[in-house]
Amino acid sequence: MNHDQQLTDALNRRSFLTKTSLGLGTLALGSLLYPDKLFSSPQKAVEQSGVLGAPHHIPKAKRIVYLCQSGGPSQLELFDYKPMLEKMHGQDLPASVRKGQRLTGMSASQATLPLVGSPYKFAQHGQSRAYVSELLPYTSQVVDDLCFVKSMYTEQINHDPALTFFQTGNQLAGRPSMGSWVSYGLGSENENLPAFIVLVSNNAPQDQPLYARLWGNGFLPSKHQGVQFRAGADPVLYLNNPEGYTKTDRRAMLDALNELNQAQAEQAGDPDIGNRIAQYEMAFRMQTSVPDVNNLSDEPDWVFDLYGPDARTPGTFAANCLMARRLVERDVKFVQLYHQGWDQHGNLPSGLTKQCKATDQASAALVQDLKQRGLLDDTVVVWGGEFGRTNYSQGKLTKDNYGRDHHPRCFTVWMAGGGIKPGITYGETDEFGYNIAHNPVHVHDFQATLLHLLGIDHEKLIYEYQGRRFRLTDVAGKLVKGMLA
């Protein structure tokens, strides 16, 4: 081959595009590894790391804390006061109310569906005069900061698909979680902590299982998956160096690995190489940042008293709520707490009382703590499960005991903070607490509204995968303006 032919081959279109794309890939990889060398400010590089570059509109909130109550808390014992159920206690659910709606296999075999009035007293609280059960004395103290959404509904009637639907926008496993979408769209404002962190209570009944895919990245780049913080000496698995292995050793190993991966990136042009290296580098930085955020020695006694006695025990719901506040202070975008055990098919009075005792004080304390620190104005707090409970008893109804089955048709969640209208109740159920009477809010509407508060148009946060354009809200969802301040 003569010199002219070599020059022609070097400059042909295919070669030009290949070499250019590899060069851009290397530049992108370099920006992940050493942002301070490519940008004037490392903080600026971090803030622009989301795919959107900037929000679609001015955000009302910077971050979200989602207190997921896995199992389906009973709205009828907690928030949705229904005197009609007390009046008709023990009578069969009227067919005109049920309207032929499907039941779970657990209730479908019952000869009757006896209505159950809550045995717990309800009272109105605050200037908003919101009804709250005696089971939640601490939540009742912060009602004027809350927006109770009593008209939530979902399409799923069983736990796994319903929880997956809430967390990912689809009942089938494999889609990115809400926190991953937020990380993908907006990136992080703290280069030393992940944008999406998960905390799971260790003092909750282990009834319905939780799977890591609920906070997984799905088909999004792996750096956007939720990172679980655990209780104990090693809050993040495999983060600490092995015995006899120093931080200098770790840095040298990563530098050598980076060189190998940069060479592979130049040769293969695989963007996933950059994502893996970004995770290695984040883990290295977290060796310093995680012990700092996990060290509660600087918290005064009055803070532990605010969150309750469990706050001093790592891994409890109360301790995780306190940890969530510390993560919010460090600008973590999405903090997800999971607390299991709300699935009271039987022995509801006993089980529900224990659940409320474990979660009520800390949930209210988080709202109070964020507010007194000036953080509630730009932080959204969400409390709720994957569905509600039926107005009739599952199984035998006795004087002192009963249970409630799954009910996706209507249930209650509450929200507070950045951009949410405080001290209101949005939506209403019928007098039997079985159907929605006004202002229904679908799961996709809920997700669209949360993204809106962060400055994201849910229809524009899209990822193309296997020939289709995906989004958190799939092909549905609308902004619920009545909930916005």
N, C-alpha and C positions, 0 to 999 in steps of 0.2 A: 504494500500500500504506500503510495507516494505522499509527500508532505501535504499537498493540496487536498487529497482525499481525507487525510487525518484531520485537517482543519475544518473541512466541511462536516465531517461526522461530529466533531466537537461542538459545532455551532448549530446542529440541526434542532428542530423544534422539540422533539422528544427528549434529547439530551439536556437541552436548556431547562425545560420544565422539571425534569428529574433533579438536576443539580440545584435548581433554585428552591424546589420544595424541601430538599434535604437541608439546605442552608437555613431556611426559615425554621425547620424543625429543630435544628441545633440551637438557633437563637432562642426559640421558645423554651427548650430544655435549659439553656443557660439562665433564662429569666426565672425559672423555677428554683434552680440551685443557688443562684447568686443575685437576687433582685437588687441588692445594694450596689452592685457593680454596673447594672444596666440602667438604673433609674436614679434620679437625683436624691430620692428619699425612699428608704425601705418601706416606710409606712404607706407612702403613695402607691408603691407597687402592690402591697397587700390589698389595699382598698379597691384597686382596679382589677383584682384577680378573677372576678365573676365574669361569666360570658356576656352579660348585659353591658358591662362597662359602667353603666349608671342606671339608676331606677327609671322606669317609664314615666313616673310622675313623682312629685314631692312626697316622700313617705311620711306617715304619721308615727311609725315605730321603726326602731332599729333592730329589734330582736324579739324572739318569742320563747316563752317558757310554757310547755305543754304538760300538764299534770294528767296523764292518761290513767283513768280508773278502769282497769281491765276487768271485764266480766259483766258489766251492765248494772250500774247502781239503780236502785228503785227510786224513780222520781216521785212516786206516790207517797213514800215515807219521808222524803227529804225536802222537796220543793213545790210539788204540784198538789196543792190542797184541794181535795174533792169531798165536800160534805155529802154529796149524793151517794158515794160509796159507803159512808157510815150509815146513811138512812136505809140503804138496800143491802146491807151486810148479810151475806149468806144466800141471797137470792141469785138465781141463774142470770148470766149475762144475756140481755135481750138480743134476739137475732137482728133486730133493727139497728143495733149499735155495732155488732160484729160485721154485718154486711157481707158475710161469706168469706171474709179474709182468711188467709191460710194460717194454720197453727203449726207449731213444731210437732214432731212425732211424740213428744212427751205429753202434750196436752190433747192431741187429736183423739186419743183413745178414751178420754174421760167422758162419762155419761152426762155430767153437768159441769158447768164452769161457774162456781160460786163466787160472787163478787166479795171483795175484801176491803173494808174501810181501814185506814191506818190507825193503829192503836196509839200513835204518838201525837202529842199536842202540837198544833201549829199556832204561830203568832206572827203578827206583822211587826216589822222592825224598820228603824231608821226613818228618814224623811220620805224615802221612796215607798214605805209601807209594804215592803216585799214580804211574802209569806215564807217562813223557814221553819223547819221542824225542830223540836226540842233536842233531837239527836245532834244538831249542829250549832251549839251555842256560840262558838267562835266565828263561824261563817256569818251568823246573824249580826255580828258586830261590824261587819264590813260591807253590808248590802248596798250602801250608798256609793260604793266604788265598783259595784258589779253590774253587769248586764246579764240577766237570766234569759236564756233562749229556751222557751218551753215548747217550741214547735219544731224541734229537730226531728228528722226522719231519715231512714236508710232503706236500702233495697234488700239488705241481707238479714237473715233471721238466725244464723248460727255464728258462734264466736269467731272462729278463724277467718272466714270470709268477711265478716263484719268489721273486725279489727283491721284486717288487711286493707279493706275498702277505705276506712278512715285514714289510715297511715299512708296509703299509696295511691288512692283514687281508683283502685280496681280490686275486685274480689279475688283475682287470681294472683298467685305469688309471682314475683319476678320484676315488678315495676319499682322504680325508685321511690323512696319514702319522701314525705313532705320536707323533712329537714335536708335531705340530699338535694331536692329541687332548689331550696333556698340557698344552699351552699353553691350549687352550680350557677345559679343566676347572679348572686350578689357577692360571692366570695367571702373573705374574712377580713375583719378589721384588727385582728390580733395575729401576728405572724408566728407566735409561739404556742398557740392553741388551735385545735381544729374548729371549724365553723359550726360543727354539729356534734354535740356530746350527749350521751345517753346514761341515765342513772336508773337502776332497777332496785326496788325495795327488797331488803332481805328479811323484813318482818311481816310479810304478807303471806296469806295462805297460797300454796302452790297448786291451785285447782286447774285453771285453764293455762296451758303452756304459752310461753312467749318465745318467739323465734327471732334470731338475729336479722333475718330478712326483713323484719318490720322496720328496722332502721338501716337497711341495706341501700346500696347505690343503684341496684338494678342494672340497667344498661348504661347509666351515666359513668363517666370516668371514676375509677376506684377511689381517688382522693376525696370524693364527696360522700363516702359512706359515714355513718355515725360511728363515733368512737366511744365504746362503753368504759365508763369509770366505775371501778369496783371498790368495795370497802377493804381496808387493810393496808398492809405495807406496800403492796404493788397495785395501785389503782388502775394501771394500764398494763396488761400482760406483755411480758418480754421487753418492757421499756428499759429496765435497769440493766447495767452491764453485768456480765457474769463475774464471779469471784476471781480476783487477780487481773481483771481487764479494766484498764483505766479509760477516762474520757478521751485522753490523747490517742490511745489505741483505737477507740471507736471512730474518732475523727480521721485518723490515717486510713482505716479500713474503708470508710465512706468515700474519701477522696480517691482511693484506688478504684473502688466500685464505680464512682462517677465517671472516671476516665474510660473504663471499659464500656459503660452504658452510652457515653457520648459517641464512642467509636461505633457501637452497634446502631445508635440512632442515625448517624451519618450514612451507614451502609444500608439499613433497612427502612428508615423513615417511619418507624412505628411510634405513634404518639403515646401509646401506653407505657413506653419506656420512661417517658418524662413523668407520667403519673406515679409510677413506682418509685422513682428517685425522689419525687416531691414528698412521698410518704416517709421514705427513709430520713430525709432532712427534717421533716416535721417531728418525727420520733426523737431525733437528736436534740432538737430545741426543747422538746417537751421534758427531757431529762431534768431541765432546770425549772420550767414553768409549772409542771404538775406538782412537785413537792411543795411549791409555794402556795398554789391554790388549795392544796389538800391539808395544809397546816392551819388548824383552827385555833392555835394558841393565842392569836391576836384578837380573837372574838371575846368581848366582855361577857360577864355572867348574864347581864340583862338580855342579851341577844339569845342565849340558850334558853333562858326563861320564856322569852317571847315564843320561840318555836316549840317549847315543851320539853319534858324530861328525856324523850327519846332522841333529842337533837345531839346529845353527847355520845350516842352510840352510832358509830359509823355504819352506813348502809341502810339505816332505817329511813322511812319516808320523811320524817322530820329532819334528819341529818341531810338527806338529799335535797330537801327544800332549801336548807341553809346553804348547801353547796351550790345550788342553782343561783342563789343570789350572788355568791362569790364569782361565779362564772359570768353572770350578767355584768358585774362590775368590770370584768375583763373583756367585755365586748364580744363574747361568744354569741353567734347569731341565733342558734337554735338549740335549746336545752330541752330534752325530752325525758320526763320521769314516767316510769311505769309502776303501778301498784296493783297487784292482782288481788283476787278474793271477793269480788262483788257479785258472784254468781249464786244467789240465794234461791235455789229451787225448793228448798225445804229449810226448816229452822231459821227462817228469815229474821225474826226478832233478835235471836242470839247473834247470828252472823253479822247482821247489819250494824248492830250496836258496837261490836268489836271493830269493824271497819271504820266507823265514824270516829271512834276514840283514837284510832291510829293515824287518822288523816286530817281531821277537822281543824285542830289548833294550828298545825304547820301550814296548811293551805291558806288560812286567813293570815297567819304571820307573814308569809311570803308577800302577800299584797301590802300589808302594813309596812313591812321592812323596805320594800321597794319604794313605797310612797314617801316615807320619811327621809329617804336618801335622794329623792328627786329622780328616781329611775323608773317609776311607774309611768310617767308621761311618755316615755319612748320604748316601753316594754309591754308586750301583750302577754297576759297570763290566761291560760285556758284550762278549765277543769271539766272532765266528762268522760264517759265510756263509749262503747261501740253501739249500744242500743239501750232501751229502757226495759221495764218489766210490765207484765200484764196486770190489769185491774182485777183479775180473778185469781183464785188460788190454784196452784198446781198440786194435785194430790188432795189428801184429806184436809179439810178445814176444821180446826178445833178451836176451843176457847183461847188457848195460849200459844198455838203454833200454826204456821202456814208457810207456804212458799209462793213465789211468783215466777212465771215462765218468761222467756225472751219476748220482747215487744218492740219491733222496729218501727211501728207506725207513728209513734210520738214519744219523745223523751226530752230531758232537760240537760243542757250544759250551761256553764256560766263563763263569762269572759270579763276581763278587766284590763285597763291600761291604755297604751298608746293608740289613740284614735277611736276607741270604743266609748259609746255614750254611757256614762255611769248612772247608776240608780234607776234603771229602767227594767221592765219585763217586756221582752219582745215575743210575740206569738202567744197563742192560747189554744188549749185543748178543750174538747167538749166536757160536759158535766160529769161524764163517766171516766174521763181521762184515757179514752181509747182511741179517739181520732182527733186530728187537728181541726180546729174551728177557724183560726185566722193566722195568716202570715206563715205558711210553711217554709222551712229552711232545710233544703236537701244537703247531703254531705258535700257535694260539689259546690254548692252555694257557700257553705262554711269555708271550704278550702279557698275558693276564689276571693272571699272577703279577707281572709288572713293574708294572702299574697298582696292584695290591694293595700293593706295597712303598711306593708313593707315597701310599697312603691312599685309593685309588679302588676302588670296587666296579665291575668292568668291565661289569656288567649294568645299571648305573645312570648311566653316562656316555653319554648319548644325544643325538642331534641329529635333529630331524624335517626331512625333505627329500623333496619330491615325494610326499607322502602316506605315507611310510614312516619308521619310527623306526630310525635307523642307529646302530651302535656299532663300535668297533675290532674286536671279536671276532665281529662279525656275529651269528649265532645259536648260537654254540658257545663253547668255552673253559671251563676249570675251573682253580681255584687248585691249584698243585702244592705241597702243604704240606710234603712231604719235603725240599724245597730250602730251607725257611725256618729261620732260627735260632730 
